[in-house]
Amino acid sequence: MNSLLRAWRPAAVVAAVAALASVSLAATNSRGPVPRRLHSPVGTRTPAPQRATLALVGGTLIDGHGGAPIPNSVILVDGTRIVAVGRVGTLAVPAGATVISTEGQYILPGLWDMHVHVMLVGHANYAHWDSVSPPEWERSIIPAAAKQSVMAGVTSIRDLGGPLEQILAVRNRIDRGELVGATIYTSGPFLQHAPYPGTEQFRWGISGVADARAKVKKLADAGVNVIKLIDQDQMTKDEIRAVVDEAHARKLPVVAHAHRPEEVRLGLEMGVDDFEHTGMQAAPMYPEDVMRALAERTAQGAKGPLWWTPTIDVLTNYTRRRDDDEYLDDPRWYQYLPEGIVRDIRASLRRMDTLQYYRLVPDRGPTLQTKFRQLARSGARLLIGTDAGVPGNFHGYATAEEMITWVRQYQMDPMETIRAATFWPAMSLGLQDKVGTVSVGKTADIITVRENPLTTMETLRHVQMVIKHGKRVK
């Protein structure tokens, strides 16, 4: 298991929030040690670290903390870590460092996608895919999904429902540098009352309290990063409570589906940490009692944030993609996959208007603005996630589209949208001291784009450079 996560525990998030409240309006609005360099008198040069292997020089840095962008920035990297951040003229580049000019570009932390399925790469027919794809999961499909992600600037992904052994095998190969791909954080299989027929490899049934605890223990011992519940409204309260309590005892957060009112009600009652999707099907809004329960939970600061990943773009813009004859022809969606799999995916998507997966989207569409606004005002901390891998929704590409949709169609603040794909995901996993911002001491996951994303979020569709763990991969 990735060593960064061994020390995670729900209490770490609570402690981090308390620190933010007491000493760190500075942590949110400043850049840690960086302002000492940035505000040096004109002409004063801050000594560079004794060693750096890479220097990014000249671009405007949006570091993920939420403060003003830093023009003419200098970012020094030694191996996998950021060792200094400053400005041209005040931070020297050590001799021997490889210098990359970022002039004319905007620099951001590597993006996160907090809801993907790496066993899926857009195929429309789940029953067919589940029957033919397993031999290729570890060999080609999961590596392709991870590589498609990182090449789009998504350096970290959270997989929420998939085959345990195959995902962990690919995750570990990426961590060792044997494969190029986004860092994978995973739940392994869904936990639910009973798996759907033919899905037992990636859906585990829960039968009683003892079984719930045993399944969570098995996942924790294997090295997952979160626990994923689905259809929890079909489980008993004791079973849900056992899953949540055992996960928290194992220092793992619990993520739950939120399509139906009772899924949310039970999740809140049992202490779920994070909800997924914009739900309630065609109902015009979330029920009042659900919103009251959300407000009650988000008012309890000592518990830390309640996280919510709306995965809104896949619903919002389905009809536009359905009616675009060229959308499915983009070769980026099929990169790194065997030709036979590509032909199978493309054939399955010939008539997106007939897909069962999207049959209720036209009815749901008119309700989305109200529901997204309710979630944004509920006090829950929203995260960028896409459901990448579901029919016609492709890895890497989907992340930028989610961010653009937040800003253009749901009027979200651009800076907070960026932080919802950088700072806050890291915090939700207790990793805010390791990743999520361009800051001294953190892992060097860094991307660049040509235009200012604070005014032109669409620039994230065309990421110019990707540095993953200090190594340039694009």
Residue pairs with C-beta under 8 A, 6 or more apart in sequence:
1 223
1 225
2 171
2 175
2 183
2 185
2 223
2 225
4 431
4 434
4 435
5 185
5 225
5 429
5 430
5 431
7 251
7 430
8 225
8 251
8 252
8 253
8 429
8 430
8 431
9 248
9 251
9 430
10 248
10 251
10 253
10 273
10 304
10 430
12 430
13 253
13 304
13 305
13 427
13 428
13 430
14 302
14 303
14 304
16 304
16 427
16 430
16 432
17 301
17 304
17 305
18 302
19 27
20 27
20 28
21 301
27 65
28 65
28 66
29 65
29 66
29 67
30 65
30 67
31 38
31 63
31 65
31 67
31 70
31 85
31 439
32 65
32 439
32 440
33 440
34 63
34 70
34 85
34 86
34 439
34 440
36 46
37 46
37 84
37 85
37 86
37 87
37 90
37 91
38 70
38 86
38 87
38 90
40 46
40 90
43 89
44 90
45 89
45 90
45 91
45 92
46 86
46 90
46 91
46 92
47 92
48 76
48 84
48 91
48 92
48 93
48 94
49 76
49 78
49 83
49 84
49 94
50 94
51 78
51 83
51 94
51 96
52 76
52 77
52 78
52 83
52 84
52 93
52 94
52 96
52 97
53 77
53 78
53 79
53 97
53 98
53 470
54 76
54 77
54 78
54 97
54 98
54 100
54 444
54 467
54 470
54 472
55 74
55 75
55 76
55 77
55 93
55 94
55 97
55 98
55 99
55 100
56 73
56 74
56 75
56 77
56 100
56 102
56 107
56 446
56 448
56 467
57 73
57 74
57 75
57 88
57 93
57 99
57 100
57 101
57 102
57 103
58 72
58 73
58 74
58 88
58 101
58 102
58 103
58 104
59 73
59 102
59 103
59 104
59 105
59 106
59 107
59 448
60 69
60 70
60 71
60 72
60 73
60 105
60 106
60 107
60 452
61 69
61 70
61 73
61 75
61 85
61 106
61 107
61 438
62 69
62 106
62 107
62 108
62 415
62 418
62 453
62 454
63 70
63 85
63 109
63 437
63 438
63 439
64 108
64 109
64 418
64 419
64 422
64 423
64 436
64 437
64 438
64 439
65 423
65 437
65 439
66 415
66 416
66 419
66 423
69 106
69 452
69 454
70 85
70 87
71 87
72 87
72 88
72 89
73 85
73 86
73 87
73 88
73 102
73 107
74 84
74 85
74 86
74 87
74 88
74 91
74 93
75 82
75 84
75 85
75 107
75 438
75 444
75 446
76 82
76 83
76 84
76 85
76 91
76 93
76 94
76 97
77 83
77 444
77 467
77 470
78 470
79 470
80 443
80 444
80 469
80 470
80 471
81 441
81 442
81 443
81 444
81 470
82 438
82 439
82 440
82 441
82 442
82 443
82 444
83 440
83 441
84 91
84 440
85 91
85 438
85 439
85 440
93 99
100 465
100 472
102 448
102 465
104 450
105 448
105 449
105 450
105 464
105 465
106 448
106 449
106 450
106 451
106 452
106 453
106 459
107 438
107 446
107 447
107 448
108 418
108 422
108 438
108 446
108 447
108 448
108 449
108 453
109 422
109 423
109 435
109 436
109 437
109 438
109 445
109 446
109 447
110 153
110 154
110 155
110 156
110 422
110 445
110 446
110 447
110 466
110 467
110 468
111 153
111 154
111 155
111 156
111 384
111 399
111 400
111 421
111 422
111 447
111 460
112 154
112 155
112 156
112 157
112 158
112 383
112 384
112 421
112 422
112 425
112 426
112 436
113 149
113 154
113 156
113 157
113 158
113 182
113 384
113 385
113 386
113 388
113 395
113 398
113 399
113 402
113 421
114 158
114 309
114 383
114 384
114 385
114 425
114 428
115 158
115 160
115 276
115 309
115 311
115 385
115 386
115 387
115 388
116 145
116 149
116 157
116 158
116 159
116 160
116 385
116 386
116 387
116 388
116 389
116 395
117 159
117 160
117 161
117 162
117 387
117 388
117 389
117 390
118 141
118 142
118 145
118 146
118 157
118 159
118 162
118 167
118 170
118 184
118 389
118 395
119 133
119 137
119 141
119 142
119 162
119 163
119 166
119 167
119 202
119 389
120 129
120 145
120 389
120 390
121 141
121 144
121 145
121 337
121 341
121 345
121 389
121 394
121 395
122 333
122 345
122 349
122 389
122 390
122 391
122 392
122 393
122 394
123 129
123 133
123 344
123 345
123 348
123 349
123 391
124 345
124 348
124 349
124 352
124 355
124 357
124 391
124 392
125 348
126 357
127 198
128 348
129 348
130 198
130 199
131 198
132 344
133 141
133 341
134 163
134 201
136 338
136 341
137 163
137 166
137 167
138 165
138 166
138 169
138 170
140 336
140 337
140 338
140 341
141 337
141 341
142 162
142 166
142 167
142 170
143 170
143 173
143 179
143 181
143 336
144 335
144 336
144 337
144 395
145 157
145 181
145 388
145 389
145 395
146 157
146 170
146 174
146 179
146 181
146 182
146 184
146 395
147 179
147 180
147 181
147 182
147 335
147 336
148 332
148 333
148 335
148 336
148 394
148 395
148 396
148 397
149 155
149 157
149 181
149 182
149 388
149 395
149 396
149 399
150 180
150 181
150 182
150 396
150 466
150 468
150 473
150 474
151 335
151 396
151 466
151 473
151 474
152 395
152 396
152 397
152 399
152 400
152 463
153 396
153 399
153 400
153 447
153 449
153 460
153 463
153 466
154 182
154 395
154 396
154 399
155 182
155 183
155 445
155 447
155 466
155 468
156 182
156 183
156 185
156 425
156 426
156 435
156 445
157 182
157 183
157 184
157 185
157 388
157 395
158 185
158 186
158 187
158 225
158 226
158 385
158 425
158 429
159 167
159 184
159 185
159 186
159 187
160 186
160 187
160 226
160 228
160 255
160 276
161 187
161 189
161 190
161 202
161 203
161 228
161 230
162 186
162 187
162 188
162 189
162 202
163 188
163 189
163 201
163 202
164 188
164 189
164 202
164 219
164 222
164 224
165 222
167 184
167 186
167 188
168 186
168 188
168 222
168 223
168 224
170 179
170 181
170 184
171 183
171 184
171 186
173 179
174 180
174 181
174 182
174 183
174 184
175 183
180 468
180 473
182 468
183 445
183 468
185 225
185 226
185 429
186 224
186 225
186 226
187 219
187 224
187 225
187 226
187 227
187 228
187 255
188 219
188 222
188 224
188 228
189 201
189 202
189 203
189 204
189 219
189 228
190 202
190 203
190 204
190 228
190 229
190 230
191 204
191 206
191 212
191 215
191 216
191 227
191 228
191 229
191 230
191 243
192 203
192 204
192 205
192 206
192 229
192 230
192 231
192 232
192 234
192 235
193 205
193 206
193 231
193 234
193 235
193 239
194 205
194 234
195 203
195 204
195 205
196 203
203 230
204 215
206 212
206 215
206 235
206 239
206 243
208 239
209 238
209 239
209 242
212 239
212 240
212 242
212 243
212 246
213 242
213 243
213 246
215 243
216 227
216 242
216 243
216 246
216 247
216 250
216 252
217 246
217 250
219 227
219 252
220 246
220 247
220 250
220 252
224 252
225 252
225 429
226 252
226 253
226 254
226 255
226 274
226 429
227 243
227 247
227 252
227 253
227 254
227 255
228 254
228 255
228 256
229 235
229 240
229 243
229 254
229 255
229 256
229 257
229 267
229 272
230 256
230 257
231 257
231 263
232 240
232 256
232 257
232 263
232 266
232 267
233 260
233 262
233 263
233 266
237 266
237 269
237 270
240 266
240 267
240 270
241 270
241 271
243 254
244 254
244 270
244 271
244 272
245 271
247 253
247 254
248 254
248 271
253 273
253 274
253 428
253 429
254 271
254 272
254 273
254 274
255 272
255 273
255 274
255 275
255 276
256 263
256 267
256 272
256 274
256 275
256 276
257 263
257 275
257 276
257 277
257 279
258 264
258 267
258 275
258 276
258 277
258 279
258 308
259 277
259 279
259 280
259 281
260 279
260 280
260 281
261 280
261 286
261 287
261 290
263 279
264 275
264 279
264 286
264 290
264 293
264 294
265 289
265 290
265 293
267 275
268 293
268 294
268 297
269 293
273 304
273 306
273 307
273 428
274 306
274 307
274 308
274 309
274 383
274 428
275 306
275 307
275 308
275 309
275 380
276 308
276 309
276 311
276 385
277 309
277 310
277 311
277 387
278 310
278 311
278 312
278 315
278 368
278 371
278 372
278 375
279 371
280 286
280 287
280 367
280 371
281 360
281 363
281 364
282 360
282 363
282 364
282 367
283 367
284 367
284 370
285 367
285 370
285 371
285 374
286 294
286 371
286 374
286 375
291 374
291 378
294 306
294 378
294 379
294 380
295 378
295 379
297 303
297 306
297 379
298 305
298 306
298 378
298 379
298 380
299 379
305 380
305 381
305 424
305 427
305 428
306 379
306 380
306 381
307 380
307 381
307 382
307 383
307 424
307 428
308 375
308 378
308 380
308 381
308 382
308 383
309 382
309 383
309 384
309 385
310 372
310 375
310 382
310 385
311 385
311 386
311 387
311 402
312 368
312 372
312 402
312 405
312 406
312 410
313 386
313 398
313 401
313 402
313 404
313 405
314 386
314 387
314 390
314 393
314 398
315 361
315 364
315 365
315 368
316 365
316 368
316 405
316 409
317 401
317 405
318 358
318 361
318 365
319 361
319 362
319 365
321 327
321 352
321 392
322 352
322 353
322 358
327 392
328 346
328 349
328 352
328 392
330 397
332 394
332 396
332 397
333 345
333 394
333 397
334 342
334 345
334 346
337 345
348 391
349 355
349 391
349 392
352 358
352 391
352 392
355 391
355 392
357 390
357 391
358 391
369 410
372 410
373 410
375 382
376 382
376 410
376 412
381 420
381 424
381 428
382 420
383 420
383 421
383 424
383 425
383 428
384 399
384 402
384 403
384 406
384 417
384 420
384 421
384 425
385 402
386 393
386 398
386 399
386 401
386 402
387 393
387 398
388 394
388 395
388 396
388 397
388 398
388 399
389 395
397 461
399 421
399 460
400 457
400 458
400 460
400 461
401 461
403 417
403 418
403 420
403 421
403 457
403 460
404 457
404 458
404 460
404 461
406 412
406 417
406 420
407 413
407 414
407 417
407 457
408 457
412 420
414 453
414 454
414 455
414 457
415 454
417 457
418 453
418 454
422 436
422 437
423 432
423 436
423 437
424 436
425 436
426 432
426 434
426 435
426 436
426 437
427 436
433 441
433 442
434 442
434 443
435 442
435 443
435 445
436 442
438 446
443 469
443 470
444 467
444 469
444 470
445 467
445 468
445 469
446 465
446 466
446 467
447 463
447 464
447 465
447 466
447 467
448 463
448 464
448 465
449 459
449 460
449 462
449 463
449 464
450 459
450 462
450 464
451 458
451 459
452 459
453 459
453 460
463 474
465 472
465 474
466 472
466 473
466 474
467 473
